[in-house]
Amino acid sequence: MFIKKIFASRALSKYFAVLLVLSFTSSVFAHKPIIYLDQGWTEEERKDFYETAQGSYLVPLAWFLSLEQVGAEEDHHGDYPLFSDHRNIKKFGYLVKSKQDGNLHNLPLGFAVESVENGDAWLGYSCAACHTNEIKYKGKTIRIDGAPTLADLDGFVSHLYAAVIETVEDEERFNRFSERVVGSHDSPESLELYDALRVYADKAEAYSIRNHSEVKYGYGRLDGFGRIMNELFVDDLGVSESRFEPNAPVSYPFLWGTSDHDFVEWSGSTDNPLIRNVGEVLGVFGGVSLQDFSTLGQNTSRVLELIKLENLVSILQTPQWPEEYLGKINKKKAASGRVLYEQVRGDEPSCVSCHALKNEEGQYPLTPAEENLFGAQFVSGSNRYRSRNGLKFCHTGCFYGKFRACIACPIYGGDRIAGSSLA
């Protein structure tokens, strides 16, 4: 009996020791404050950038919060892991909001709630999802606003759509989903939910097929331009022959300084920020009427909000190296690094050939004005596949013979326009 008490006492001691360590660990590592650099934004302006909806309708909000992960299995608590769980979101490289950012629905950073007149709210992409990043160093998290994301949008959307399709095809899974969304699985509301989910699943499958590419994007890259073209010309305009493989993924650009450029996009395809931003919205789950002439041009993009976001970007400043957190730059090593950056290795081009550096006057090297029809100069370095795809032609469908111009550029020939016309 005495020996048993000793072992029991030791076991309890170990148990409380583990609890003490876990408690200490959670208090040290959880909810560490994020360090925001001075980039010219107030706290309110930063919040606006994170949460302003732009007209992107990815998935109904209640569905996103209720869908289970692909292949979800019951855990020892009798629960099933949800797709919206932050651990799952982080797998795709998206940032998770902190308490400092504010988080009404526990959403990932850069995902905005879109209101629907006489309907349920939807979840969509905002600028911040693709243009915000963080540096983690020695236990500190430094937020960089306007920085290119390292997220995998293709993987995220593919898994979201797969979760929807699994829910449609698995009765027990759907019943659990329905209980979360409408509070029952055998009511008229549940039946309506299933029909709506089935319609959404069919559209999700069609989206995946028309935007499939043999090129794997991975983290931090996307052929957004190719997807915009497919969504506009194939889905919205309804011309399946215009579909082409979006096989030219490029990195997401940083946003500071973009208001100083006359042309935007990596290939310099548009000189109008609003046109560029509307096209971006239509490519990330917005929509536009292009087949019904009575509603021609009506679209989901929120123009006033896009102008607001563009104005925010115009005052965003380049982040300065935070010596107090990352230490001072070793000038000697930095000089050696620049040599490697500019060095040509055999048949491989140098880093700087695609990722130009500013000169002593603070200007990027520009292409000669005489080498293009616009007489314009562009920052050197661009993905040749991205540029080539932008010049592909798409059928005008129901617009044939009715217009000589389409939004940004003239129609080339009678029944085709260049893909970049709607960039």
C-alpha positions in Angstrom: 0.0 0.0 0.0 2.8 2.4 0.9 4.6 1.7 -2.4 1.4 2.3 -4.3 1.0 5.6 -2.6 4.6 6.6 -3.5 4.0 5.7 -7.2 0.6 7.5 -7.1 2.3 10.5 -5.6 5.0 10.5 -8.2 2.5 10.1 -11.0 0.5 13.0 -9.7 3.7 15.1 -9.4 4.5 14.3 -13.1 1.0 15.1 -14.1 1.0 18.5 -12.4 4.5 19.1 -13.8 3.2 18.5 -17.3 0.3 20.8 -16.7 2.7 23.5 -15.4 4.9 23.2 -18.5 1.9 23.3 -20.8 0.5 26.3 -19.0 3.9 28.1 -19.2 4.3 27.2 -22.9 0.9 28.4 -23.9 1.4 31.7 -22.0 4.8 32.3 -23.6 4.0 31.3 -27.2 0.3 32.0 -27.6 -1.1 35.3 -28.7 2.3 37.0 -29.0 1.7 40.6 -30.3 2.4 41.2 -33.9 5.0 43.8 -34.8 3.7 46.3 -37.4 6.2 48.3 -39.3 5.7 52.0 -40.0 4.5 51.9 -43.6 2.3 55.0 -43.5 -1.0 53.5 -42.5 -3.0 54.1 -39.4 -4.5 51.2 -37.5 -7.9 52.0 -39.0 -6.4 52.1 -42.5 -4.7 48.8 -42.1 -8.0 47.2 -40.9 -9.8 48.6 -43.9 -7.2 47.0 -46.2 -7.6 43.7 -44.5 -11.4 43.6 -44.4 -12.9 45.8 -47.2 -15.0 43.6 -49.5 -14.4 44.1 -53.3 -17.1 41.9 -54.9 -15.6 38.5 -54.6 -18.0 35.6 -53.9 -16.1 32.5 -53.2 -18.5 30.5 -50.9 -21.4 31.3 -48.6 -19.9 32.2 -45.2 -22.0 29.7 -43.2 -20.9 26.9 -45.5 -17.2 27.9 -45.1 -17.6 27.8 -41.4 -19.4 24.4 -41.5 -17.6 22.4 -44.2 -15.3 19.5 -43.0 -11.8 19.0 -44.3 -11.2 16.6 -47.2 -11.2 13.1 -45.8 -12.1 14.3 -42.3 -12.4 11.5 -39.7 -14.0 11.6 -36.3 -11.5 12.5 -33.5 -11.6 11.1 -29.9 -14.0 13.9 -28.9 -16.5 12.9 -31.5 -15.8 16.0 -33.6 -14.7 16.3 -37.2 -12.0 18.8 -38.3 -13.5 21.8 -40.1 -12.0 23.3 -43.3 -12.0 26.7 -41.6 -9.7 25.5 -38.8 -6.7 27.7 -38.6 -4.3 24.8 -38.7 -5.8 23.8 -42.0 -5.7 27.4 -43.4 -2.0 27.7 -42.5 -1.3 24.6 -44.6 -2.0 26.7 -47.7 0.1 29.6 -46.5 -2.6 32.1 -45.7 -2.1 34.2 -42.6 -4.4 33.9 -39.6 -5.7 37.0 -38.0 -4.6 38.0 -34.5 -6.7 39.6 -31.9 -5.0 42.9 -32.8 -6.4 42.5 -36.3 -9.9 41.9 -35.1 -11.7 38.8 -36.2 -15.4 38.6 -36.0 -15.8 35.2 -37.7 -12.4 33.8 -37.0 -11.5 34.2 -40.7 -8.1 34.1 -42.4 -6.5 37.5 -43.0 -7.6 39.0 -46.3 -10.9 37.1 -46.5 -13.9 39.6 -46.5 -17.5 39.1 -45.8 -19.7 40.0 -48.8 -23.2 41.0 -48.1 -26.0 39.7 -50.4 -29.3 41.6 -50.7 -32.1 39.4 -49.3 -29.7 36.5 -48.8 -26.9 35.0 -46.7 -23.5 36.6 -46.5 -20.7 35.2 -48.6 -17.0 34.9 -48.1 -14.6 36.4 -50.7 -11.0 37.4 -51.3 -9.8 40.9 -50.5 -6.5 42.5 -51.6 -4.8 41.6 -48.3 -5.1 37.8 -48.9 -2.5 38.0 -51.7 -0.6 41.1 -50.6 0.3 40.6 -47.0 3.1 38.6 -45.4 5.0 38.1 -42.2 8.6 37.4 -41.1 9.1 35.2 -38.1 12.4 35.6 -36.3 13.5 34.5 -32.9 10.0 34.2 -31.6 8.8 37.5 -33.1 6.3 38.0 -35.9 6.8 41.1 -38.1 3.8 42.0 -40.4 4.7 43.4 -43.8 1.7 45.1 -45.4 1.6 45.1 -49.2 4.1 42.2 -49.4 3.6 39.3 -51.8 1.9 36.3 -50.2 3.4 32.8 -50.1 0.0 31.3 -50.2 -1.2 28.5 -52.5 -4.5 29.8 -53.8 -4.8 26.9 -56.3 -4.4 24.3 -53.5 -6.7 26.2 -51.2 -9.5 26.5 -53.7 -9.1 22.9 -55.0 -9.4 21.5 -51.4 -12.3 23.7 -50.7 -14.1 22.5 -53.8 -13.2 18.9 -53.0 -14.7 19.3 -49.5 -17.9 20.5 -51.1 -18.1 17.6 -53.5 -17.4 15.1 -50.7 -20.2 16.7 -48.7 -22.6 16.3 -51.6 -21.7 12.7 -52.2 -21.6 11.5 -48.6 -25.0 11.4 -46.8 -23.6 11.3 -43.3 -21.2 14.1 -44.0 -24.0 16.2 -45.5 -26.2 15.6 -42.5 -23.5 16.9 -40.1 -23.0 19.9 -42.4 -26.7 20.6 -42.6 -27.0 20.4 -38.8 -24.4 23.1 -38.5 -25.9 25.4 -41.2 -29.7 25.1 -40.7 -29.9 23.2 -37.5 -31.4 20.0 -38.9 -30.8 17.3 -41.6 -34.3 16.2 -42.3 -36.2 19.4 -42.8 -37.4 21.3 -45.9 -34.5 23.8 -45.2 -32.1 20.9 -45.3 -33.4 19.7 -48.7 -33.0 23.3 -50.1 -29.5 23.4 -48.7 -28.6 20.1 -50.5 -30.0 21.4 -53.8 -28.0 24.6 -53.5 -24.9 22.7 -52.5 -25.3 20.4 -55.5 -25.5 23.4 -57.9 -22.5 25.0 -56.3 -20.5 21.7 -56.5 -21.3 21.5 -60.3 -20.0 25.1 -60.8 -16.9 24.3 -58.6 -16.1 21.3 -60.8 -16.5 23.3 -64.0 -14.2 26.0 -62.6 -11.6 23.4 -61.8 -11.8 21.9 -65.3 -11.4 25.1 -67.2 -8.6 26.4 -65.0 -6.7 23.1 -64.8 -3.0 23.3 -65.7 -0.3 20.7 -65.9 2.0 23.3 -64.4 1.9 23.1 -60.6 1.9 26.6 -59.2 2.9 25.8 -55.6 3.2 28.4 -53.0 3.6 32.1 -53.8 2.7 31.9 -57.5 -0.5 32.1 -59.6 -1.5 32.5 -63.2 -4.1 35.0 -62.2 -4.2 36.6 -65.6 -4.9 33.3 -67.3 -7.7 32.5 -64.9 -9.3 36.0 -65.4 -9.4 35.3 -69.1 -11.0 31.9 -68.6 -13.6 33.3 -66.3 -14.5 36.2 -68.6 -14.4 34.6 -72.0 -15.4 31.0 -71.1 -17.7 31.3 -68.1 -19.2 34.8 -68.3 -19.2 35.1 -72.1 -20.0 31.4 -72.6 -17.5 30.6 -75.3 -15.8 27.3 -74.5 -13.5 27.5 -77.5 -11.7 30.5 -75.8 -10.5 28.3 -72.9 -6.7 27.9 -72.7 -4.4 26.5 -70.1 -3.3 29.0 -67.4 0.2 27.8 -67.4 2.2 30.9 -66.7 2.2 31.3 -62.9 4.1 34.3 -61.6 4.9 35.6 -58.1 2.5 38.1 -56.5 3.8 41.6 -56.7 4.5 43.9 -53.7 2.2 46.9 -53.7 4.2 49.8 -52.4 5.2 52.1 -55.3 2.6 50.8 -57.8 0.8 54.1 -57.9 4.0 55.6 -59.4 3.8 53.3 -62.4 2.0 54.3 -65.6 1.3 50.6 -66.5 0.6 47.7 -64.1 0.7 43.9 -64.3 4.0 42.1 -64.7 3.6 42.5 -68.5 2.5 46.1 -68.4 -0.8 45.3 -69.9 -3.0 48.1 -68.5 -2.6 51.7 -67.7 -5.9 52.1 -65.8 -5.8 50.9 -62.1 -9.6 50.6 -61.9 -9.8 48.4 -65.0 -7.0 46.3 -63.6 -8.8 46.0 -60.2 -12.2 45.2 -61.7 -10.5 42.5 -63.8 -8.9 41.1 -60.7 -12.2 40.9 -58.9 -13.8 39.1 -61.8 -11.0 36.6 -61.8 -11.3 35.8 -58.1 -14.9 34.7 -58.0 -16.7 37.9 -59.0 -19.1 37.9 -62.0 -20.2 40.0 -64.9 -23.2 39.9 -67.3 -21.8 39.4 -70.8 -24.6 37.4 -72.5 -27.8 39.3 -71.7 -27.7 42.7 -73.4 -30.4 44.0 -71.1 -27.9 43.7 -68.2 -24.7 44.0 -70.2 -21.8 45.0 -68.1 -23.4 44.6 -64.7 -20.9 43.0 -62.4 -20.2 42.3 -58.7 -17.1 44.5 -58.4 -17.5 47.3 -55.7 -16.1 50.3 -57.5 -16.2 52.7 -54.6 -14.4 50.1 -52.4 -11.8 49.5 -55.1 -11.1 53.2 -55.3 -10.7 53.3 -51.6 -8.3 50.4 -51.6 -6.3 51.9 -54.5 -6.0 55.1 -52.4 -4.7 53.1 -49.5 -2.1 51.5 -51.7 -1.0 54.9 -53.0 0.1 56.0 -49.5 1.6 52.6 -48.5 5.3 53.1 -47.9 8.2 50.7 -48.5 9.1 48.8 -45.3 12.4 49.8 -43.9 14.8 47.2 -42.5 13.9 46.8 -38.7 17.3 46.7 -37.1 15.8 46.5 -33.6 14.3 43.1 -34.5 16.5 41.7 -37.3 19.8 43.3 -36.4 22.0 45.5 -38.5 22.8 44.6 -42.1 26.3 43.3 -42.7 27.4 45.6 -45.5 30.3 43.3 -46.6 28.0 40.3 -46.9 25.3 42.4 -48.6 27.9 43.5 -51.3 28.9 39.9 -51.9 25.2 39.0 -52.2 24.7 41.7 -54.8 27.5 40.2 -56.9 25.8 36.8 -56.8 22.5 38.4 -57.6 23.8 40.0 -60.8 26.1 37.1 -61.8 25.3 35.0 -64.9 26.0 31.3 -64.4 26.6 29.4 -67.6 23.4 29.4 -69.7 21.3 30.5 -66.8 20.3 34.2 -66.7 21.1 36.2 -63.6 18.6 37.0 -60.9 18.6 40.6 -61.8 17.6 39.9 -65.4 14.1 39.1 -64.2 14.1 40.9 -60.9 15.5 44.3 -61.6 17.1 46.6 -59.0 16.8 50.4 -58.8 19.7 52.4 -60.0 21.4 55.2 -58.0 18.7 57.7 -59.1 16.1 55.3 -57.6 14.8 54.2 -61.0 14.3 50.7 -62.4 15.9 50.0 -65.8 13.3 50.4 -68.6 12.8 48.9 -72.0 13.3 51.1 -75.1 10.1 53.0 -76.1 10.6 52.1 -79.8 10.4 48.4 -79.3 6.6 48.4 -78.8 3.5 49.9 -80.6 2.6 52.1 -77.6 5.8 54.0 -77.5 5.9 53.2 -73.8 8.7 52.1 -71.5 8.3 49.2 -69.1 10.3 47.8 -66.2 12.7 45.2 -67.6 12.1 41.6 -66.8 8.8 39.6 -67.3 7.7 36.0 -67.6 7.7 35.3 -71.3 4.9 32.8 -71.0 2.8 35.3 -69.1 3.4 37.9 -71.9 2.8 35.4 -74.7 -0.5 34.2 -73.2 -1.7 37.8 -72.9 -1.6 38.1 -76.6 -3.7 35.0 -77.3 -7.0 35.7 -79.1 -10.4 34.8 -77.7 -13.8 34.6 -79.5 -16.2 37.5 -79.0 -19.2 35.3 -78.9 -22.5 37.3 -78.8 -20.4 40.5 -79.3 -19.5 39.6 -82.9 -20.4 42.4 -85.2 -21.9 44.6 -82.5 -18.9 46.6 -81.1 -15.7 47.9 -82.5 -14.1 48.2 -79.0 -14.3 46.3 -75.8 -13.4 48.0 -72.6 -9.7 48.7 -73.0 -8.5 47.8 -76.5 -9.9 47.7 -80.1 -11.1 44.4 -81.4 -8.6 42.6 -83.6 -10.4 41.2 -86.6 -14.1 40.5 -86.7 -14.8 37.8 -84.1 -11.8 37.8 -81.8 -10.1 40.1 -79.3 -6.7 39.9 -77.7 -6.9 38.3 -74.2 -5.4 41.4 -72.6 -8.3 43.5 -73.8 -10.2 42.7 -70.7 -7.2 42.7 -68.3 
